[in-house]
Amino acid sequence: MSDDGKADERAAKAYEQLGRLKSTLREREARLAELEKRLATLENSTAVQFGRIVANAARNPKRGRRLPKELYQLWRKRHAPVSASGSSAGGGVQPERVDRPEDRLLVAGPCDTVIVAGVFGPGTAELLGEHAEIVPLYPHDAATVLRSADVDVVVVDAAAGEPGGPWAYLGVPGMYDRDLALHELRRIAAARALPLVLYGEAPPATLASLTWDARLPDAATAPGRLTELMEPA
């Protein structure tokens, strides 16, 4: 056999092997896409959500007081349609990040006091920090922090809008970026069933006109009142 014939034979075998490899790759991508869809369905299943709720309550005993309410909400949504997002066969596989609730159980020394996420003015975080665990919220990342932080209550300081602070001019008409950031915080707090508290005296009219679960004008009694808000009804 001539050299040209041998080269053609080797090329034919190479193309045949390449075809088999492509076929195997497409098959594995299809299987991976199907597993992605099944995983998304499992992550949104009632059983997994039940496990997350119980795991969160085990990590922080104070959240156990809200356990019946969260389980009731889960029961009401048990028949809601589940959207299983997965990659299409022709679009390639795009795995998404999965938050595993069991990872939260690995945190040593869970907090046994009230955890307060807040929009604070000067000195307020230090004052409340003597009686509670404090999670400060800032306009640029407040929504992201509140979605993931394990907190018991959200406090908005009436003095947070004073000039010089991160929330400067909050409550001043026309400061739409601050208003939008606060609106998003209130929406997330409502979705997570977190009490919304307005703290401090003489709040701006734009804050005073909003709906709050509690108002704490007296700084001396604020820590005790925050604890009372966590008591079961």
Buried (B, 14 or more C-beta within 10 A) or exposed (E): EEEEEEEEEEEEEEEEEEEEEEEEEEEEBBEBBEEBBEBBBEBBEBEEBBEBBBBBBBBBEBBBBBBEEBBEEBEEEEEEEEEBEBBEEEEEBEEEEEEEBEEBEEEEEBBEEBBBBBBBBEEBBEBBBEBBBBBBBEBEEBBEBBEEEBBBBBBBBBBBBBEEBBBBBBBEEEBEEBBEBBEBBBEBBEEBEBBBBBBBEEBBEBBEEBEBBBBBEEBEEBBEBBBEBBEEE
